[in-house]
Amino acid sequence: MVARSILDARTDLTVSGSPQQAARRIYVAHCPERVMPGQILRELVENDRIIGGIDIESTQRTVAFYKQFVSGKILETDAKTAEMAKLTENSFRDVNIAFANELSLICDQLDINVWELIRLANHHPRVNILQPGPGVGGHCIAVDPWFIVHAAPEQAKLIHTARIVNDYKPGYVVNKVAERAKRLKSPVIACLGLSFKANIDDLRESPALAIVEHLAKARIGDIYAVEPHIQLLPASLAEAGVQLLETVEARIAPGTGRGALMSTLMMKVKKLRRMPLHAAAAKVAVKALDETRTAYLSIRHRLAPAVLKPSLFSGFRSRGRFLFDPEDKERYAELLCKGGADTEIIRQADRICVHEFDLLGSGPVTLGERLPWHEDFKTGFRWEPRNGIEFTPEYMKRLEKMHEFMLDLMKQDGRTPVVGDADDGRVMIASGYGRWAPADCRHMLAVAGELFNRDDFRRAGRLHREEAMWIAGLPALRPYAAPERASASRPCAAYPDGGYYVLRSSSAYCLVRCGELSFRGQGAHSHNDQLSFELQVSGQDIFVDPGAYIYSADYRLRNLFRSTGMHNTVQVGGYEQNDFDEHDLFLMREQTFARCDAFREGLFAGSHSGYAGKCGVIHRRVFDFHDGELMLSDRLDSVSLGAEEIREFTASFMLAPGAAAAQRDGIVLIRQAGVTIHMNFEGASAIQLEDSWVSERYGVRRPSRLIRVRSSHPEGLSTRIRWK
């Protein structure tokens, strides 16, 4: 039996049982393939071979077998070395490619022609720099180095760095293309070649494939893929609207590119005749509001006579999808019917006139016409009735519940925990301009107190009465009276559909995150924070969520701030709770499926299965919360999913900026603005303090400290947190 490829994430070849115990002797060896796509049959015969058996006789038998058809040299070794040789060859090539790719990034920054630089440098008799490219593809060079990195992570730093450099390059290319495309009025982008190398049809791990996919998702123009060696595009590209061409001449006139532009524009005109308004606008609106208005009105008027109000287009912005007045909706639907549109188009037209969401997992709700979902809902509520648009009782109840949720999550100092991503901008700022804190939402409660005539909202927002006056308006016959101070304590609260649980005592506040990822498990704005928590004592933050910091400006920092290790939870074996692609910044498919096992006054117990398929364990955490003390219990329970069981884990505790920490004799002492915290551990094998970052608002980060506690104890880890 000959293994010709990598078998597992290790560099040895093992056999279940002993071949010598079989009825007939089994000879096992490793002989890694070294063939090039397109030249496989020739290289199977001519290439040198490395053969290593699990014993001497297996090696000899395998050598005799290969000598029957191999004309190249046959080199004998053991199985472990033979397999490692294949990994080493591809890792060596990956490191050399990474040097060329990194050099291209440096030259781009310094405005140097990298091709000229490499040509000159290669004149040195002992220098041979490879040519840079958009990344590394194929199922060998792009994959094999990870086997070495995973087997020896502390030693394989250069190999690991090379992988990071090469995996970064496709995203860099996408950003450069998008930057150039912004300068064009109607960008048409032809991507020449999808396979990972020339003259083959193999798309595995191809950086070109990743580049085209990201360009299509960005919707910056019309994307054509020119690849003569395949008949069909991968589903991910076809669904994103990429069109396959056999040759570039099929769409682009030689030397001009005008053919591609004209053909594409003609295609758009034809498609616009059949599209609902929101789809047509999305195709054209990226070019400009005026072009949208002109093109769409022109096409629709030719299709059937109708009078369309200019207000129909007044809300359009780049890539926007906005809603319409009911009268325009009926006129538009009638127009579609006269044009012979099918029922699916009419159904889509109807859907965009009613904006529906799932808010906190409680089902669909109608937000009303022409109300952009990123805006403050109550502000829209104030302006819409003035234009004759009324809201349903169901909508009003949902709006009130949203503010109740905000009130229940509010910390002792009035701020809201920063959990997950941070879209923390504001359009309308009626007070405190330039001084408002994104994590302080009490200005919204001040307005809600007047809209819903609720004193608990008024008390919470008592410092923001200007907001209430300017946005909500105040009764003319009653001067604004500042309400009494907010109550020092509120009851515990649970929002299981959203995944938020609040524990309170007379001196402390604790928020626990345990629930479904955002966007129904797609995790677009979620972080790996299941069973993580925030702790505030006497109005001072002690342990906090790290925040989001940044999105596409730096994908590495984006991924760092949403990673498991940055949150106040447990990480097993270095794995993420939910896996994510480093370049897909708004996708995190759910693997945790976290659940609350118990919740009552002073107690929360929860679990998640994010490590079940990776480490063969389920993480369970219990919070026992009393006045002056929080007891945390972390345990790993075994599951039978075929994964190798890993029992070692690390519990992280992110300190709030400004908190000082010291560790001695297994005890961590924390001081924050007059509050002293003692942390004791049972089952800990190591305690470490690290430098880290916390982001309290988008684009801003502050230095902080991070406590790491390692454990492999069979009974898990118990953490006692006391304060005074």
N, C-alpha and C positions, 0 to 999 in steps of 0.2 A: 504494500500500500504506500503510495507516494503522495505526500502533500505538496502541492505546487503553488499555493498561495497562503496568505496570512490566515491563521485559523482563529485567533482570539487576541484579546488585548494583552498579550504576554509574549516573551521571546523564547519560549520553550515549547516542545512538542510532547504532550503527554498522552498516554493510552490508558483507557479504563481497563483494569485487570492486567494480567500478564499474558503476552502473546505466547509464551512458552507453555502455558496451561491449556491452550486451545487444542482441539483434536488434530488439526493440521497447523503447522508452524506459520505464523504471520510475521512478515518482515516489513518494518515501518521505517520510512525515511522522509526527509524534507529536501526538496529540490526546487528552489524558487525560480519562477519564470522570469526571463529578462527579454521579452519580445516587444517589438514596436508595432502598434496598430498599422495595418497596411503592408507589413512585411513579416507576418507571423509565420507562414509556412517556411520561408527561407531561414529565418532566425531560429526556429525550432531545431533545425539541423546544424547550422553553422556556429551558433553562439557557444561560448564556454559555459560549463555547468558546475555549480557547487552542490555537492551531495553529502548529506549528513544523516546517518541512521541513528536509531535509539540504542543500537549496539553495533559491534564491529561486523557481525555477519549480515545485518540489515544493510549496512553501508556497502559491503562487497556485492551483495545480490543486486542492489539498485544500480551500482556502477556497471555491472555486467549487462543489465537490461538496457541502460541508456547507450552503451557502446554499440548496440545494434544499429542505431540510426543517427547518432550525434557525431559530427566530424570535428567539432571544436574540442578544446581541452576539458577534461573532467577532473575536478578538484575535490578531494575527499576531506571531510571534517565530521564533527558531531552535529546532531539535529539542532541543538540550541544555537550554535554558531552559524549554521546554514540559514536558519530563519532570520537571525540578527543581521546577516550579511545583506539580505534583501532590504530590510528596514534601513540599514546604514547607507546603502547606495542611494535610495530615494531621498533620505534625509540630507545627504551631502548635496544632491542636486537642488533640493528645496532651499538650503542655506545659501547656495551660490545665486539662485534666482532672486532670493530675498535681498541680497546685496545689490543686485542690479536694479530691482524695483525701488529699494530705498534710495539709491543714488538718483533715480529719476525724480523722486519726490524732493530731494535736496536741490537738484538742478532747477526744478520748477520754481522753488522758492527763491533761488539766487539768480534766476533768469539766465541760465546757462543751457546750451544745446547738449542734452545728455548723449545723443548719438555721436556727435563730434567728439565729445569728451572721451567716451569709451573707445572710439576708433584710435584716438591719439594714445590713450593709456595702454592699449593692447599692443603698441609697438615695443613695449618693454618685453624682453625675452622671457621673463618669468611671470607675466601678467596675462590673464585671459578672462576678462570680464564678459559675462553673458549679456544678451540684449534684454532690456526691460520689457514688460508687457502689462496687461490688465490684471494679472493675478497668476494663479497656478491652477491647472485643471487636471482631469484624469483621475482614475480610481487608485493610483499608486502614490505619486509624488504628493498629492494633496491630502492623502489619508495616512500613509505609513508613518510619517514622523510622529503622529499622535500616539502610536503604540509605544514608542520610546519615551515620550513625555509622560504618559500615564504610568509606565513602569518605573521611571526614575525621575519624578518631577523636580526634586531639588538639584539634581545634577544636569538635567537636560535644558538648561536655561537658554543656551544659544539656539537650539533646535526649536524650542517653544517660541522664542522671539521671532524666528524666521517665519513660523506659521502665522503669527499675528501680523507681521508686515505684509505677507502675501495675501492673507484674507482681507486686509484693509484696502488693498488696491482697487478691487471692483467698486467699492463705495466711493473712493476718491475719483475714479473715472466718471461715475454717475454725476457727482457734484460738478465736475468740470464741464460735462456736456450740458447739464442744466443751466450752468452759468452762461455758456455761450448761447444757448437757445433763447434766453431771455432777451437777447439783443435783436432777435428776429421777429418779424411781425407774424408770420405763419410758419413756425419751424416744422420741417420735415426731416426726420432722422433715419438714415439708412445704416443699419448695423451689419457690417460685412463679415459673416461667418459666425456660427454658433458653436461648432465643435471645439474641443479643447486643443486640437492641433489640426494642421492642414490635411485636406484630402481624406478625411474619415467621417463617419456618421455618428461617432460616439460623443454624446453630450454630457457624460457623467462628470460631476464636479466642475463643469466648465464655467470659468469666470465670465465668459461672454454671455452665457445664459442668465447669470445673475444680474449682469448689467442691463440687459434688455428688459428683464422682468421689473427691475426697479425703475427704469425709465418709463415703462408703460404705466406703472402704478402712480408715478409722479404726474402723469397727464400734462406733459409740457409740450406736446406736439404729436404729429402722426409718426408712428414707429413702424419701420419696415425691417424685417430680418431677411438677409440675403444668404441663403444656405442651399447650394445645389445638391447636397448629399442626403437630404431628408425630404420626405414627402408630406409629412404633417408636423405642425408645431406642437410642442408640449402643451398640455391643457392649460397650464398656468399662463402661458403667453397668449394662446388663442382666446381665452376668456378675458384677458386684459385688453383685447383689441389689436394686438400686433398682427401684421399681415406678412405672409411668407412670400418671398420672391426667389425664383431660381437664379436669376442674374440681376445685377444692378441695372443693366440696360433695359430691363423690362419696365422700369418706372422712371428712370432718370435719363434724360437726353445727354449724350456725351459732351462733357466740357461745360455744361451749364447748370443742370439741376432743375431747370424750369419745367421739364416734363413732369417731374415728380410733383412739383408744386401745383401745376395746372390740373393734373389728374386727381390729386387729392382734393382740391377745391371743388371740382366737378362732382366727386363722390359725396362731398358734404352737402352740396345743394340738393342732390337726389335724396340723401338720407333725411335731410331736414323736412322734406315734404311729408315724411312718414312718422316723424318723431313727435312725442308730446312736448309741450313747451319747456318743461324743466330739463329734458334731455337735450333738446336743441340748444337751449341757452348754455348748458354746460359745455357743449361742443364749441360754441362761438364766444362765450362771455369772457374767456381768458384773454381774448384779443383786445377788448375794450367795451365799455358800456355803449358807446355810440354805435359801434359796429353791430352789436347785438340787436339794438333797437332797429336799425336800418335793415339788416339782413333778414331778420325774422318777420318784421312787418311786410316786407316786400314779398317774401315767399308765401306767407299766409294770405295776403290779399290776392295773389294770383291763383291760389288754390280755391278760394271761395270768397265772395264779397262779404265783408263784415266791418263793423266799427269797433276798433279795439282802443280802449282808453290808454293814454300815455302812462297813467299810474300803474298799468299792468307791468311795466318794466322798471319802475322807479326804484325797486329794491335790489336790482341785480348788482352783484359785485363779482370779482374774479372767482370763478369756481363756486359761486353761490347757488343755492337752491332755496328760493323763497316762495312764499305762499301768496294767494290772490284773494281779491274780494269775491264774495259769493256771486255777485251779478256777473262779474267777468268770467267766473268759473262756468256758469250756465252757458254763456255766449260762446265760450271756448269749446265746451263739449258739443254744442250744436254745430260749430264750425268743423269739428273733427268728423261728426256723423255725415255731414254733407260731402266731405272729402273722401268718404269711403273707408275711414280708419277702422281697424278691427277693435273688438271689445277690450282686448288687453291694453291697448293704448288709452282708451277712455277710462279704464279702471285705474291706470297709473295717474292720469290727469286728476281723477277724483281723490286719489290718495294724497297728492301733494297739496291739495286744498285743505286738508286736515292733518295737522302735525301730531303724530302719535309716538309715545315713548313708553318705556318701562322705567318708572322712577322708584328706586329702592326696592325693586323686585315686586311691586304691588300691582302690576298689570297696566294695560294701556290707559292713557289719559289724553284728552283733547286739550291742547294748549291754546288754541285759537288761531285765527288767520294772521299771516304775515308777522309771526313772532319768532325771530331767530332764537334757536335753542340755547346758544351760548350766553344770551343776555339774561339779566336779572328778571325773573318772571313777574315780580310784583310791579316793576317799572312799566313793563308792557301792559299790565292790568290797568294801570292808571291812565295810560294814553288811549287805549283801544275804546273804552266806552265813550270818550269824547268824540270819537269818529263813528258812533252808531253801532259798534260791535259789542255784543253782550257775551258774558262768559256763563257757562253752565254751572249749576250748583255743585256738580261733581268736580269740576275744575277748581272752584273756590275752596272746596273741602281739601283737595289735594294740595293746593297752595298753602293753606293753613297748616297742614300736616308737615310740609317741608320745613316750615319755621319751627314747629315743635321739635322736629329732628335736630335742627340747628341748636335749639335751646338745650336739649338733652345732652348733646355732645360737648357743650361749652365747658371749658376748664374753669378752675377757680379764679384765674386772673382775667376771665372773659374771652380768651382766645380759643380758637378751634384747632384741634390737632391737624397737622399737615400729613395726611395719609394718602399714599399713591401720588399721582401726578399733580402738577400745580399750574392750572390755567387761572392765574390770580390777577388778571387785569380788571379794570373797571372803566366803564364808559361814562357814567354820570357820577360825579363826585361833588356833593353839595356842601361838604365841610371837611376841614382838615386836609385840604389839597397839599400834596407833597409830604404829608406827615402820616397818612393812614397806613396801617399795617395790614398786609394781605390776610394774615391769620386771624384778624379781629373782624368778626362778622356782625357785631352788635348794632352797627348802623342799619342793617337790614331788619333786625328785630325791632328797632325803634319805629321804622316805617310800618312794619307789620302790626305793631301794637295799635296804631291808629286805624289801619285798614280793617282789622278784625275786632277792634275794641276790646283788646285783651291786656289786662294789667301786668300779667307775668311777662309778656313781650316788652311792655313799656319799661318795667323795672330792669330787665336785662339790658335794654338800650338807652338807659337814662342819661348816659353821657353824650348821646348823639341826637339830641332833640332838634338840631338844625336840619338834619336829614329828614326827620319826620315832617317838619314844617314845610320844607321846599318841595318834597316829593308827594307826601300824602295829603298835606293841607291839614289844618287844625280847625275844630269847631269855632265859629266866629264869636259865639257868646261865652266861651270858656277860655280864659287865659291858660297857657301851658303851665301846668303845675308839675314840678319834678317829683316823680313817685318816690316812695320809700326805698331804702337800700335793698338790693337783691338779697334774697335769703342765702344764708351761708351754706346751706346744704340742699341738694335736690335728691330725689329718689334715684335708685339704680334704674338703668334703662337698657332694653334689649331691642335691637333691630336685626332679627335673624336673616331677613331677605337681603339686606345690605351687608351684613357681616360685621356689625359693630355692637359691642357690649360695654356698658359703663358701670363701674363699681365706685362707690363713694363712701367716705367716712367724714367725720367732723373736721379732720385735718388734711385729708388726702383725696386724690382723684386718680383713677386708673381706667384707661381705655384699652380694650382687648379687640384685636382684629381677627375675625374667624368667619369666613363665608366665601361665597362665590366670587370669582374674578369678574371684572367689569365686562360689559358687552356680552352678557350671557356666556361667560367662560372664554371669550377671546382675549381678554386681558389687555385691551388697547392702552388703558391708562392705569393698569394695576402694577404692583410691585410684588416681589416675593416676601411677603410680610405676614403669612399665616401664623397665628398664635403669637404674634408680636404684640407689644403693649407700649403705652406711654404712662409715665408716673409723674404726678405733680404733688408736692407736699407744701402746705402753707403758702400756696400761690407761687411756688418756685418750681420750674421744670427741673426734673432730675434725669429721667430717661425719656428720650424723644425719638420720633421717627426721623430719619435723615433727610426727608424731603425728596424732591425730584431734581433740582438744580438746573438741568438743561436737557434739550431734546436733540435735534439733528445737528447742532453746531459741533458736537463732539460725541460720536457714538460710543466711545469707550467710557466717557464719564456718564453718559446716559445709562449705560448698562451697569456701571458700578453702583449708581444710586438706586437702581431697582433690584439689585442682587440680594440674595439671602443673607450673605455675610455682613451687610450694612444694617440689618434690622435686628430688633430685640427679640430674636427667636433662636431656634436650634438649627444648625447645619450638620448634616451627616455625610461623612466621607468626602467632603469637598463638593458635593453635588448641589445643584440648585433645586429649590422646592418645585418650581415649574421651569422646564427648559425653555430657552428662547434663543433665537438666532441673533447674533451680534449686530447684524446690519438691518434686521427687521425691527425697527424701534417701537412699533406700536402693535406688536403681536406677542402674546404669551398664552399659549393654549393650556387650558386647565389640566393639571395632573394632581393637584392637592385634594380637591373635593372636601374641603374642611367642613367639620360639623361641630355643633355645640352639643356636648354630652350632658351638661348640667349647668343651670344658672339660677341663682337665687341671691338674696341679700348677702353680700360678703363672700360669694363663691362663684367661680367659673371653672368649668372643665371642658376641654375640647381636644380634637384630634384631627390629623390630616394624613393622607396617603401619598403625598408627593414623593416619598422615598421608597414606597412599596416595590415598584418595579425596578428600582436602581440598587437598593441596598437590602431589600427583603425585610423592611421594618416599617412600622407606623409610629409616628411621633404623637405622644399624648402629653398634654400639659394641664396642670391644675393650678388655679390662683386661689389662695386662701387669704382674704383681704380683711384686716381688722384695723381698728384705730391704733396707729403707731407701728403697724407691722404688715408686711406682705410676704407670704410663704409661696414659693414657686416649686413645683415638682415636675421634673421632666423625665419621661420614661420612653424607651423604645420597645415596642411589642413586635414579635416575629410574625411574619406572614409567609405563606407558601406560594410564591409566584415565580419560582425558578431562579431568582436573583441571588447572587452570593451575599450572604448576610454580613453587614458591616455594623459593628456595635460602637465604634468610636464616634463621638460627636463634639461639637463646639457650641456653647451658648454665648451669644453676644449681647452686650449691654451698651447702647450708644448714649453717652452723657450729653446733656445740654451744653451749648457753648457757655464758657465761663465757669463751669463746675471743675473743682480741683479734686484729684483722686490720688491715693497712695495705697500701696499694697504691702502688707507685712504679716508673716506667719499665717498665711491663708485667709487673712481678713482684709477687705477693701474698705477704706474710709473715704467718704465723699463729703465735700463741703460746697454749699451753694447758697450765697447770700444769707447767712445766718442759720441755714438748715444743715444738720449733720446726719449723714446716712452711714449705717454699718451694714456690710454685706458679709455673711458667713456661708460656707458651702460644705455640703456633705457629698462625697463621691467625686470630688474634683481631683484630677491628676496634675493640672497645671493652670496657673492664672497669669495672664499677661495684659499689660496696658499698652495700647497703641495710639498713635496719632491718627486722626481721621477728620471728616468734614461733616457739617450739617448745613442744609440749605433751607432757610425759613421763607424764601420767596424765589420766584423763578429768576435764574441768571445770577444769583448771589449765593456764595457759600462762606461759611465761617469755620475756623479751625475748632476742633473738639477732641475728645478722648474717647476711646472705645475699649471696653473691658472684654477680653476673651477668656472663657473658662472651658477647659477641655475635660472630658470624662469618658471613660469606657467601663464604668462600674456596672455590674449586672443589675443593680437596683436603680440605676439612673442617677440623676443629679438633683439634690435639694438645695434651694437657695433661700436664705432668710434675709430679708431686707427690713431693717429697723430704722426709725427716725425719731428725732426729738428736737 
